[in-house]
């Protein structure tokens, strides 16, 4: 009875998809049964052991675990001008046990003696060897023996060594961590007839039609339709062609007070991602899955013939609360809004940042136009196969810094030679439209803008003529070209002017001073602005890091040990899961090349813009074990140089945490306190020091290559939220405090700009703010904090 109640019954409620786990449970059951005196042979025991002994069958796990999001192939366009060198291929092979003697080199390929992906051994037969070809330039590989093939990212992924996970815990790639020794254990990609991965969920094919009818066919015109036609200037025929609809969806509530509803309904505009069934099947095949479709009861496309259109997913955006967006169903595939309107024989296409812009381009020009699924921040690689056939791609993004940066970034994925960027220009005194929808409302000639679109200049050779418009625009509108701000720390933002792409920041501070807490707050501020952020936490595990981030995201204490608060906690987790934040699955000492591979993958697949590495010493501990201090410094210098090169070449911001040298407890750290040689601070664009002498804490900017502004920003820790603020909360009964954006309090009690305790002189890096000045400033702040 004890066995049935405590062991067998709970096991029968679970589904075990891992053969090793099932075998271990069976072994335990048999041992337990034999230990009974006399041996017990209950009906439940027999049923359980029989069920666990059956062969594994593929089953679909609950979609909210997103376990079906494991990626098997990373698509790279044939138009992509990647520059994978022979040296990179050889280094990748060497890192995984394939020596120089096991390869042959030609002008176009690196040929490997034994394919690590073949199921059968070569048995040292000459006709079985040197069958794996890796292309120089594009990096694509193909084995003429086992048929395994894929992109450069697939090659690195299958060799193993790194892994990136999303906010939902879904693995973006497999991590075998295996070196060359397991050459026969890596299966090749599944063939068309051996799929084991379940298909991604899709909405009901009638749902999009119902939403369209609610918007366009009801007798009483809704406020949503009035907004689309009167404010956005879109015709009903355009809305119907693109399948725009109206629906009500629930969103996690922002109110976290007791008694509040965890979810609130909101009226939404729906944008379906409709594509042909064969294209869905192609996407699923890249995942190692199979999509079965029928030609009946499907929505018809223009000239669909025998290849009907299906709704891949539906994007819903709240009508009044613009920040509320969701994708239906969760965990589904990716598509392009409006792709079903593109004729089969089209060779040109316009891609816009938003859905309204795509419809505006079509309405104003008649040209086929689609919208990106995630705006200017992200381009999922799953949509790249849909665009392979087009000879010319026009990118019409918003006329601001993020939009233009996104356009140049996406050109690399599409292929520079076929991309044309639309930058509306107008005579002096005439306002330039912000986007395509505004150009439609202004009645401008949108065809002229498209005809004047220009290709992206070569990233190595530039002229002033090519950059003239951007330089003049930056001079006239400097506020649009500062980095990503930190809204929760406005004084700190006013010092560093935000975090800019292509730069590297080095941060240090005493042990236990709160560096991870500070960076966690920064990463949440970035993610809440839609910036794709990647965490590499080598000191604390990802589960503990996410726990800390979840509390900071909530701004309130988490309901630990309170089962009655599970609904509100789930609503909070839903909001947190929607953040564009990713995590590398490393902990402790790690190979620097594996870390760089994971970063490279995340930048290409997830369009990551900001990378946080915490911290340098833990990451390199495996490489420096047993070496002298000089060896450790050399290894750290090499790592810094690689991160500097990565940030520049991939146009991302890298924030790197370094431990300080051993100093007296409570002593103030300087720019020379960073552990190692001067390489870290020399290569860095920004150097931050988290100062903590036991009674006060502040973040000090010791280097700022952007505009030279140095100084300090006070930090006060709020225990209930786990976050830092820049003003102390002296009144425990005060529930909310207004923090003004830029000013801090001067010693005289008046308000001055944040740079009052800063210097912008050329020799500012050697200038120290004295302890007396900081004491005076601190005392004045505490006295006047109620102002």
Buried (B, 14 or more C-beta within 10 A) or exposed (E): EEBBEEBBEEBBEEEBEEEEEBEEBBEEBEEBBEEEEEEBEEEBBEEBBEEBEEEEEEEEEEBEEBBBBBBBBBBBBEBBEBEBEBEBBBEBBBBBBBEEEBBEEEEEBBBBBBBBBBBEEBEEEEEBBBBBBBBBBBBBBBBEBBEBBBBBBBBBBBBBBBBBBBBBBBBBBBBBEBBBEEBEEBEBBBEEEEBEBBBBBBBEBEBBBEBBEBBBEEEEEBEBBEBBBEEBBBEEEBBBBBBBBBBEBBBBBEEBEEEEEBBBEBBBBBBBBBBBBEBBBBBBBBBBBBBEBEEEEBBEBEEBEEBBBBBBBBBBBBBEBEEBBBBBBBBBBBBBBBBBBBEEEEEBBBBBBBBBBBBBBBBBBEBBBBBBBBBBBBBBBBBBBBBEEBEBBBBBBBBBBBBBBBBBBBBBBBBBEBBBBBBBEEEEEEEBBBBBBBBBBBEBEBEEBBEEBEEBBEEEEEEEEEEEEEEEBEEEEEEEBBBBBBEBBBBBBBBBBBBBBBBBBBBBBBEEBBBBBBBBBBBBBBBBBBBBBBBBBBBBEBEEBBBBBBBBBBBBEBBEEEEEBEEBBEBBBBBBBBBBBBBBBBBEBBBBBBBBBBBBBBBBBBBBBBBBBBBBBBBBBEBBEEEEEEEBBBBBBBBBEBBBEBBBEBBBBBBBBBBBEEEEEEEBBBBEBBBBBEBBBEBBBBBBBBBBBEEBBBBBBBBBEBEBBBBBBBBBBEEEBBBBBBBBBEEEEEEEEEEEEBBBBBBEEEBBBBBBBBBEEEEBBEEEBEEEEBEBBBEBBBEBBEE
